[in-house]
Amino acid sequence: MALTAAPHALSRQVYKDATELQPGEFTWEPDLSPSGAVAVIVSLPEQLVHVYRNGVRIAVSTCSTGKPGHSTPTGVFTVLQKDADHRSSTYNNAPMPNMNRLTWSGIALHAGNLPGYPASHGCVRLPLEFSRRLFGITHIGTPVIIAGSHTDPWELTHPGMVLNGYAENEFEEVVASLDGKSHPSDWDSAEARPVTTMIASSADLQILMIENGEEIASSKLTIDGPPILGEHVLVFRESHPGQRGMAWHGISHHEDPAFPHRPEELVINRIRADQPFISLMQRKLHPGLVFTITDLTLHPDRRTGNDFVIMTVS
């Protein structure tokens, strides 16, 4: 296959293994999974960005993250704002093309210089052409996991709603609640629907529901078995009539330490919420909803303002 022309020398699509990518190079194969929920994983040790759509990796890019003294925070974020022609309000009006904002304090994905090592003030710099393509498939609410490593997503089909065990009789009710709801990437410019996220903390034994950045509900979290869960992100896909369940994609930041040899998706069977919270979740459920499970506290110091959770800080 021929190389695709890029806007500048340090941004080009190539066809090689991810481990062989040089600074500024990226792979991009969207036809491997043409539609569905997108999740982005930034691996700090690899200095690579992995893009998954419907659980299939469609792209890998080199990147440059925070230099010493300006570390890129690790954890789970969602895209809060998008601006194709953004300029920094902190660093001399510096251009930040194709900016996907992750925190209101200034962490974002954007195009920038790629020297082959961590060199930013905390942001994740990307090749210009890759940043343009990524900008085209993300939306407000797209999950971005910044981690010390990356793992491939796993699939989960759960009968009925999560958080209340295997309730197969709920399937038709949940499917009915999804009628007319689409994934945010499919919304047109006139649609202004709320993007819903949930965060469950084993440290606080609490689960929160956040809508457009504002907390709208909470519940006591009940855990079956040992009171540790690991770190996981679930992205809701759709109902699955064949298996009579709700289909999710999961990404584990850290596996369930209580059961390290069990399938990762079984962690969801160990947690419960109060019925009013579950009922609200059923009404709010939409394709692309992000559900984070963490062993860290939901204390404000672990959060980026009122938007989402930072699991850890590097």
C-alpha positions as CSV (number, residue, x, y, z in Angstrom):
1,M,0.0,0.0,0.0
2,A,1.2,3.5,-0.7
3,L,1.8,6.1,2.0
4,T,-0.8,8.8,2.4
5,A,0.4,12.3,1.9
6,A,0.5,14.3,5.2
7,P,0.2,18.1,5.9
8,H,3.8,18.2,7.2
9,A,6.9,16.0,7.4
10,L,6.2,14.7,10.9
11,S,2.7,13.4,10.2
12,R,2.2,10.4,7.9
13,Q,0.1,7.3,7.7
14,V,2.1,4.1,7.4
15,Y,1.4,0.4,7.3
16,K,3.5,-1.3,9.9
17,D,3.4,-2.9,13.3
18,A,2.6,-0.4,16.1
19,T,6.0,-1.3,17.8
20,E,7.8,-0.1,14.7
21,L,6.2,3.4,14.4
22,Q,8.6,6.3,14.3
23,P,7.8,9.8,15.7
24,G,5.0,11.4,13.6
25,E,3.9,8.1,12.1
26,F,0.4,6.5,12.6
27,T,-1.8,3.7,11.2
28,W,-5.4,4.4,10.3
29,E,-7.7,1.6,9.1
30,P,-11.3,2.7,9.9
31,D,-12.8,0.1,7.6
32,L,-11.9,-2.6,10.2
33,S,-14.9,-1.3,12.2
34,P,-16.8,1.4,10.2
35,S,-19.2,2.6,13.0
36,G,-20.0,2.4,16.7
37,A,-18.6,3.7,20.0
38,V,-15.0,5.0,20.0
39,A,-12.6,4.7,22.9
40,V,-9.1,6.1,23.0
41,I,-6.2,4.7,25.1
42,V,-3.0,6.7,25.6
43,S,-0.1,4.4,26.7
44,L,2.5,6.6,28.5
45,P,5.4,4.1,28.4
46,E,4.8,3.3,24.8
47,Q,4.1,6.9,23.8
48,L,1.4,5.6,21.6
49,V,-2.3,6.3,21.2
50,H,-4.6,3.4,20.4
51,V,-8.1,4.0,19.0
52,Y,-10.9,1.4,19.2
53,R,-14.3,1.5,17.6
54,N,-16.8,-1.1,18.7
55,G,-14.0,-2.9,20.4
56,V,-11.8,-3.2,17.3
57,R,-8.5,-1.3,17.1
58,I,-8.7,0.9,14.0
59,A,-5.7,3.2,14.6
60,V,-2.4,3.6,16.4
61,S,-0.3,6.8,16.6
62,T,2.9,8.0,18.1
63,C,2.4,10.8,20.6
64,S,4.3,13.0,23.0
65,T,3.0,13.4,26.6
66,G,4.0,15.5,29.6
67,K,7.7,16.1,30.3
68,P,9.2,15.9,33.9
69,G,7.6,18.5,36.0
70,H,4.5,18.7,33.8
71,S,3.3,15.0,34.0
72,T,0.2,14.0,32.0
73,P,-2.4,12.7,34.6
74,T,-3.4,9.1,34.2
75,G,-7.0,7.9,34.6
76,V,-10.3,7.9,32.8
77,F,-11.5,11.1,31.1
78,T,-14.2,12.0,28.7
79,V,-14.0,14.6,25.9
80,L,-15.4,17.8,27.4
81,Q,-15.0,20.2,24.4
82,K,-13.9,20.1,20.8
83,D,-12.2,22.9,18.9
84,A,-10.5,22.4,15.5
85,D,-8.7,25.8,15.7
86,H,-8.0,26.1,19.4
87,R,-5.2,28.3,20.8
88,S,-3.7,28.0,24.3
89,S,-4.8,30.6,26.8
90,T,-1.8,29.6,29.0
91,Y,1.2,29.3,26.6
92,N,1.5,32.4,24.5
93,N,-1.5,31.7,22.3
94,A,0.2,28.6,21.0
95,P,-1.9,26.7,18.3
96,M,-3.5,23.5,19.4
97,P,-5.1,22.2,16.2
98,N,-7.9,19.6,16.5
99,M,-8.2,19.9,20.3
100,N,-10.2,17.3,22.3
101,R,-10.3,18.8,25.8
102,L,-10.1,16.3,28.7
103,T,-9.9,18.6,31.7
104,W,-10.9,22.2,32.3
105,S,-7.4,22.8,33.8
106,G,-5.8,22.4,30.4
107,I,-5.2,18.7,29.5
108,A,-6.2,17.8,25.9
109,L,-5.4,15.8,22.9
110,H,-4.2,18.0,20.0
111,A,-1.7,18.2,17.2
112,G,1.9,19.3,18.1
113,N,5.6,18.6,17.9
114,L,6.7,15.0,18.3
115,P,10.4,14.7,19.2
116,G,10.1,11.0,20.1
117,Y,9.9,11.4,23.9
118,P,7.6,13.1,26.5
119,A,8.0,16.9,25.9
120,S,4.6,18.6,26.4
121,H,3.2,20.6,29.4
122,G,0.8,17.8,30.1
123,C,-1.2,17.5,27.0
124,V,-1.1,14.6,24.6
125,R,0.5,15.8,21.3
126,L,-0.4,14.0,18.1
127,P,0.6,14.0,14.4
128,L,-1.4,16.7,12.6
129,E,-3.1,14.5,10.1
130,F,-3.9,11.8,12.8
131,S,-5.3,14.5,15.1
132,R,-7.6,15.7,12.2
133,R,-8.9,12.2,11.6
134,L,-9.4,11.5,15.3
135,F,-11.2,14.8,15.7
136,G,-13.7,13.6,13.1
137,I,-14.7,10.5,15.0
138,T,-14.8,11.7,18.6
139,H,-17.7,13.6,20.3
140,I,-18.5,15.1,23.6
141,G,-18.4,12.2,26.1
142,T,-15.9,10.0,24.2
143,P,-13.9,8.1,26.8
144,V,-10.1,8.6,26.9
145,I,-8.0,6.3,29.1
146,I,-4.5,7.6,29.9
147,A,-2.6,4.7,31.4
148,G,0.7,3.1,32.2
149,S,-0.1,0.4,29.6
150,H,-3.0,-0.6,27.4
151,T,-5.2,-3.7,27.2
152,D,-7.5,-4.8,24.4
153,P,-11.2,-4.3,25.0
154,W,-13.4,-7.2,26.1
155,E,-17.1,-7.7,25.3
156,L,-19.9,-8.1,27.8
157,T,-23.6,-9.0,27.1
158,H,-25.6,-8.6,30.3
159,P,-29.3,-9.7,30.6
160,G,-31.4,-6.7,31.6
161,M,-29.7,-3.8,33.4
162,V,-26.3,-4.0,35.0
163,L,-26.2,-3.3,38.8
164,N,-29.0,-5.6,39.7
165,G,-27.9,-9.1,38.7
166,Y,-29.3,-11.3,35.9
167,A,-32.8,-10.0,35.4
168,E,-33.7,-11.6,32.0
169,N,-37.3,-10.5,32.4
170,E,-36.2,-6.9,32.1
171,F,-34.9,-7.2,28.5
172,E,-38.0,-6.0,26.7
173,E,-38.4,-3.1,29.2
174,V,-34.9,-1.9,28.6
175,V,-35.1,-2.3,24.9
176,A,-38.3,-0.2,24.9
177,S,-36.4,2.5,26.9
178,L,-33.8,2.7,24.1
179,D,-36.4,3.3,21.4
180,G,-35.3,6.3,19.3
181,K,-32.0,6.8,21.1
182,S,-28.8,7.0,19.0
183,H,-25.1,7.1,19.7
184,P,-23.8,10.7,20.1
185,S,-21.7,10.3,17.0
186,D,-24.9,10.0,15.1
187,W,-26.6,13.1,16.4
188,D,-27.1,15.9,14.0
189,S,-26.2,19.5,14.7
190,A,-29.7,20.3,15.9
191,E,-29.7,17.6,18.6
192,A,-28.8,18.7,22.1
193,R,-29.2,15.5,24.2
194,P,-27.5,14.9,27.5
195,V,-24.4,12.7,27.6
196,T,-24.6,10.4,30.6
197,T,-21.7,8.9,32.5
198,M,-21.5,6.8,35.7
199,I,-18.7,6.2,38.2
200,A,-18.7,3.5,40.9
201,S,-16.2,3.7,43.7
202,S,-15.4,0.7,45.9
203,A,-13.5,3.0,48.2
204,D,-16.6,5.2,48.9
205,L,-19.1,2.4,48.3
206,Q,-21.0,4.9,46.2
207,I,-22.0,5.2,42.5
208,L,-22.6,8.6,40.8
209,M,-24.5,9.5,37.7
210,I,-23.2,12.6,35.8
211,E,-25.1,14.2,33.0
212,N,-23.4,16.9,30.8
213,G,-20.9,17.4,33.6
214,E,-23.3,17.7,36.5
215,E,-24.0,15.1,39.2
216,I,-27.7,14.2,39.0
217,A,-28.0,11.1,41.2
218,S,-26.1,8.8,43.6
219,S,-26.6,5.5,45.2
220,K,-25.0,3.2,47.8
221,L,-22.8,0.6,46.1
222,T,-23.0,-2.9,47.3
223,I,-20.2,-5.3,46.5
224,D,-20.5,-9.1,46.5
225,G,-17.2,-10.8,47.7
226,P,-14.0,-8.9,48.4
227,P,-14.3,-5.1,48.5
228,I,-11.9,-4.4,45.7
229,L,-12.8,-4.3,42.0
230,G,-9.9,-3.1,39.9
231,E,-10.2,-0.3,37.4
232,H,-12.6,-0.8,34.4
233,V,-14.4,1.3,31.8
234,L,-17.6,0.0,30.1
235,V,-19.1,1.7,27.0
236,F,-22.7,0.8,26.2
237,R,-23.2,-0.4,22.6
238,E,-26.8,-1.6,22.0
239,S,-29.3,-4.2,22.9
240,H,-28.5,-7.7,21.7
241,P,-31.7,-9.6,20.8
242,G,-29.9,-12.8,20.0
243,Q,-28.5,-13.1,23.5
244,R,-31.4,-11.1,25.1
245,G,-29.1,-8.7,26.8
246,M,-27.3,-5.4,26.8
247,A,-24.0,-5.3,24.8
248,W,-21.1,-3.4,26.3
249,H,-17.4,-3.0,25.5
250,G,-15.0,-3.0,28.5
251,I,-11.5,-1.9,29.0
252,S,-9.6,-2.8,32.1
253,H,-7.1,-0.3,33.5
254,H,-6.3,-2.8,36.3
255,E,-8.0,-6.2,36.5
256,D,-10.1,-7.3,39.4
257,P,-7.4,-8.1,42.0
258,A,-9.8,-10.3,44.0
259,F,-10.3,-12.7,41.1
260,P,-7.3,-12.2,38.8
261,H,-7.9,-15.4,36.8
262,R,-11.6,-15.0,36.2
263,P,-12.9,-13.3,33.0
264,E,-12.8,-9.5,33.5
265,E,-16.4,-9.0,32.6
266,L,-17.5,-10.9,35.7
267,V,-16.7,-7.9,37.8
268,I,-20.0,-6.3,36.8
269,N,-21.8,-9.2,38.5
270,R,-20.3,-8.3,41.9
271,I,-21.8,-4.8,42.2
272,R,-25.3,-3.6,43.0
273,A,-27.1,-0.2,43.3
274,D,-30.3,1.0,44.9
275,Q,-33.5,0.4,42.8
276,P,-34.3,4.1,42.3
277,F,-30.8,4.6,40.8
278,I,-31.2,1.6,38.5
279,S,-34.6,2.9,37.3
280,L,-33.1,6.3,36.5
281,M,-30.2,4.5,34.7
282,Q,-32.8,2.7,32.6
283,R,-34.4,6.0,31.5
284,K,-31.0,7.7,30.9
285,L,-29.3,4.7,29.1
286,H,-28.1,5.6,25.6
287,P,-25.6,4.1,23.2
288,G,-22.2,5.5,24.1
289,L,-22.9,5.8,27.9
290,V,-19.7,5.4,29.8
291,F,-19.5,3.5,33.1
292,T,-16.3,3.6,35.1
293,I,-15.5,1.3,38.0
294,T,-12.6,2.2,40.3
295,D,-11.1,1.4,43.7
296,L,-10.2,5.0,44.2
297,T,-12.2,7.5,46.1
298,L,-14.6,10.0,44.4
299,H,-13.1,12.8,46.5
300,P,-12.9,16.1,44.5
301,D,-9.1,15.8,44.5
302,R,-9.5,12.8,42.2
303,R,-11.8,14.7,39.8
304,T,-11.1,17.3,37.2
305,G,-13.6,19.8,38.4
306,N,-17.2,18.8,37.9
307,D,-16.6,16.7,34.8
308,F,-15.1,13.3,35.3
309,V,-12.7,11.2,37.4
310,I,-8.9,11.1,37.4
311,M,-8.0,7.7,38.7
312,T,-4.4,8.4,39.5
313,V,-1.7,11.0,38.8
314,S,1.7,9.9,37.4
